Amino acid sequence: MDKSSPACSRETWLLYCLLFLVAFNFPFVLIFNRTLTVLGIPLLIAYLLVAWLLFILAIFLIVRQLDRLNETATSDVDEGNPRV
């Protein structure tokens, strides 16, 4: 399957949505619900903030990659050179 196909991007988004749901679901949140602190921040809050930032970064990278793939696809079509 072509990496720039809509099905591949749909599968990638579905994977990240499922990972997001699992990461913020009860069992994982319970793992980090301890009385420890990280730099003065409770472990649970630190986990939620770090996981949230990592998911935002992953979404940013996916969108940027899809934009690059769309730009190369449109530039190939605009030049009259079909993609092989």
C-alpha positions in Angstrom: 0.0 0.0 0.0 1.2 3.5 -0.8 2.3 5.4 2.3 0.5 8.5 1.1 -2.8 6.8 0.5 -5.9 7.9 2.5 -6.3 4.4 4.0 -2.8 4.5 5.5 -3.3 7.9 7.1 -6.7 6.7 8.4 -5.0 3.7 10.0 -2.4 5.9 11.5 -5.0 8.2 13.0 -7.0 5.3 14.3 -3.9 3.8 16.0 -3.1 7.1 17.7 -6.7 7.5 18.9 -6.6 4.1 20.4 -3.3 4.7 22.0 -4.6 7.9 23.5 -7.7 6.2 24.9 -5.6 3.4 26.4 -3.0 5.8 27.9 -5.6 7.9 29.7 -7.8 4.9 30.7 -8.2 3.7 34.3 -5.5 1.0 34.5 -2.7 3.2 33.3 -3.8 6.2 35.4 -4.0 3.9 38.4 -0.4 2.8 37.8 0.8 6.4 38.2 -1.5 7.2 41.1 1.3 7.2 43.8 2.5 9.6 46.4 5.8 10.2 44.6 6.7 13.5 43.2 8.7 14.4 40.1 10.4 17.9 40.5 7.7 18.7 43.1 4.8 17.6 40.9 2.8 14.6 41.9 3.5 11.5 39.7 0.0 11.3 38.3 -0.1 14.9 37.2 3.4 14.6 35.6 2.3 11.5 33.7 -0.8 13.2 32.4 1.1 16.3 31.3 4.0 14.3 29.7 1.6 11.9 27.9 -0.6 14.8 26.7 2.5 16.7 25.3 3.8 13.5 23.6 0.4 12.9 21.9 0.4 16.5 20.7 3.9 16.2 19.3 3.0 12.9 17.6 -0.1 14.5 16.0 2.0 17.5 14.9 4.6 15.1 13.2 1.8 13.1 11.5 0.2 16.2 10.1 3.5 17.6 8.9 4.4 14.4 7.2 1.0 14.2 5.5 1.4 17.8 4.3 4.8 17.0 2.8 3.3 13.9 1.1 0.4 16.0 -0.3 2.8 18.7 -1.5 5.0 16.2 -3.4 1.9 14.6 -4.9 0.4 17.9 -6.1 3.8 19.1 -7.4 4.2 15.9 -9.4 0.7 16.3 -10.9 1.2 20.0 -11.6 4.4 19.3 -13.5 2.7 16.8 -15.7 4.8 13.9 -14.3 2.5 11.2 -13.0 3.7 9.5 -9.8 5.1 6.0 -10.3 
